[in-house]
């Protein structure tokens, strides 16, 4: 039982940075578009 819990912990530790990288990449890709929309709205 303890081994499976350790594996799950390692998987979570490995998944979180990848998710953050994906979210960060999307934010960097989308931010310029959002800024342009805000500028156009004004």
One Martini backbone bead per residue (centre of mass of N, CA, C, O) as a GRO file, in nm:
protein
   42
    1UNK     BB    1   0.059   0.062  -0.021
    2UNK     BB    2   0.295   0.261   0.008
    3UNK     BB    3   0.405   0.242  -0.278
    4UNK     BB    4   0.159   0.363  -0.426
    5UNK     BB    5   0.169   0.635  -0.284
    6UNK     BB    6   0.448   0.716  -0.382
    7UNK     BB    7   0.384   0.708  -0.682
    8UNK     BB    8   0.165   0.923  -0.676
    9UNK     BB    9   0.346   1.149  -0.574
   10UNK     BB   10   0.540   1.148  -0.814
   11UNK     BB   11   0.330   1.206  -1.029
   12UNK     BB   12   0.238   1.477  -0.920
   13UNK     BB   13   0.517   1.614  -0.927
   14UNK     BB   14   0.534   1.575  -1.246
   15UNK     BB   15   0.260   1.716  -1.336
   16UNK     BB   16   0.254   2.007  -1.231
   17UNK     BB   17   0.477   2.143  -1.408
   18UNK     BB   18   0.343   2.076  -1.679
   19UNK     BB   19   0.085   2.234  -1.628
   20UNK     BB   20   0.221   2.506  -1.581
   21UNK     BB   21   0.350   2.523  -1.861
   22UNK     BB   22   0.089   2.516  -2.022
   23UNK     BB   23  -0.048   2.758  -1.891
   24UNK     BB   24   0.180   2.958  -1.950
   25UNK     BB   25   0.172   2.930  -2.257
   26UNK     BB   26  -0.119   3.019  -2.293
   27UNK     BB   27  -0.092   3.296  -2.163
   28UNK     BB   28   0.126   3.402  -2.358
   29UNK     BB   29  -0.058   3.358  -2.614
   30UNK     BB   30  -0.323   3.525  -2.508
   31UNK     BB   31  -0.252   3.805  -2.395
   32UNK     BB   32  -0.221   3.976  -2.656
   33UNK     BB   33  -0.517   3.941  -2.740
   34UNK     BB   34  -0.643   4.070  -2.490
   35UNK     BB   35  -0.507   4.343  -2.519
   36UNK     BB   36  -0.627   4.414  -2.794
   37UNK     BB   37  -0.922   4.404  -2.706
   38UNK     BB   38  -0.904   4.622  -2.491
   39UNK     BB   39  -0.810   4.845  -2.681
   40UNK     BB   40  -1.056   4.829  -2.870
   41UNK     BB   41  -1.276   4.885  -2.658
   42UNK     BB   42  -1.156   5.177  -2.603
   0.00000   0.00000   0.00000
